[in-house]
Amino acid sequence: MQTVTPAVARARELFGSGATRPLAWRLEQLGSLRRMLGERRTEFIDALGSDLGKHRTEAQLAEIGFVTAEAAHLERHLEGWLRPRPVPVPLAVQPAKAWTELTPLGVVLVIGPWNYPLQLVLAPLAGALAAGNTAVLKPSEHAPATSAALARWIPEYLAGAAEVVEGGIPETTALLAERFDHIFFTGGEAAAKVVLHAAAENLTPVTLELGGKSPAYVDASTDLAKAAKRIAWGRFMNAGQTCVAPDYVLATPEVLDGLEHELVKAITALFGTDSARSESYGRIVDDRHFQRLAALADGSTVVHGGQRDAATRYFAPTLLRPAPGDAVMAEEIFGPLLPLLPVTGRGEAIRMINARAKPLALYVFSNDAGTRREFAERTSSGALCFDIPAAHLTVPGLPFGGVGGSGMGAYHGEDSVRTFSHERASLAKPLRPDTLELIYPPYGKAKDRISRALTARAWMRRRKR
Ligand code: NAD
């Protein structure tokens, strides 16, 4: 096993030298990251193809192009976001100046999952570097080709700024025994608990980007054919192994019948009549997940798809009509199975959603303003999107993250810079005139009157606002 301590020590030494603080250093790293993705595009596309059967167009859209756009967005806005923000000073403290400033945290540990193995390591890295930190990256061992490509190219393009530690649980355990200034974890609930326990030992702040079951609600006011195409796209891209994919669909029985028909048409439009032969359709990451998905499908009622091939880990886009208690509704699916569940209407849909852990994303396909408002007001989720799944994470101005069981903290764009920074409070009060003389002890009647006047004025001002 690779010893992890030297990598962490190198990252800490560079941070400690102060070299990472200037804006110029940060912009240079973001530029190098973009250059690496441009110059090594073919190597990364091959790696993603080898790990997940990812088509080069999808690899470009969801991984390489995504991170390139994120880095460019950070470069464009970073100077403005780093500008100190002035803060008003109450009368009792005047004359004085108060402001906040974003300061780097130090060494950030990024632990990545296998489903978007490039994006979910490099997008957090871009944020960490933009905020003036160094980073240690631990890509997923279940995407070994992408992990190896990162270990090969990061040292060449981002020497010192980022270290790569390859490996699985033993290596991650060893890393978690080290002291970091922030841990950014993307993955499942079980490993998140391990990370949180380890972070508690050093009181290290963490961001947890988790998953769960993201529902979609569809009603009769929407265009079912268009909704079906978008739901099928969101569910079956990357063979369903997407954290923000619609995990199950809720609709009234009549809508569900029409939607099922349209979903079958949409699956054919996206991947042909035999998705096994479609270059655009991915594969299941490993045998364990393949067997898990097979058991979920076999334990439920398949109404479309279900074909599979263990040797190539092909699993067809599959529609299910689960019975209450089917295992497929007990856990995050994370594969190409889409359960369709009847509800009496939006009220029951909202009750079902609220009875589960808060989802990472909630999708509502409806033209009815009342329905949209009701979902907005009566549910909680990392994101709420109307008529489109998954695309919210491509809007750099939107924070991306979960709530409750789907995670804590958020990133992308300015939220990344804020996540990987400490917003330091600063106050400067000139020594003259020394207005504190008005409240220094010894106390007496006059100071009592002054202190009451000062606090009363502050109270009045607050009420007027
Ligand atoms: P995972 O939790 O199994 O692994 C994630 C990382 O944690 C890997 O690098 C792995 O090596 C490490 N790890 C696993 N078990 C560990 C342990 N016991 N101790 C220390 N480290 C450990 O997750 P995964 O299977 O790679 O990814 C799938 C999960 O990630 C799904 O739940 C999915 O929804 C979620 N996810 C969330 C997002 C998001 O942005 N919110 C994105 C992608 C995936």
Residues whose N, C-alpha, C, O or C-beta is under 5 A from the ligand:
A	BS01	NAD	I111 G112 P113 W114 K138 P139 S140 E141 G167 G168 I169 T172 T173 T186 G187 G188 A191 V194 E209 L210 G211 G212 C243
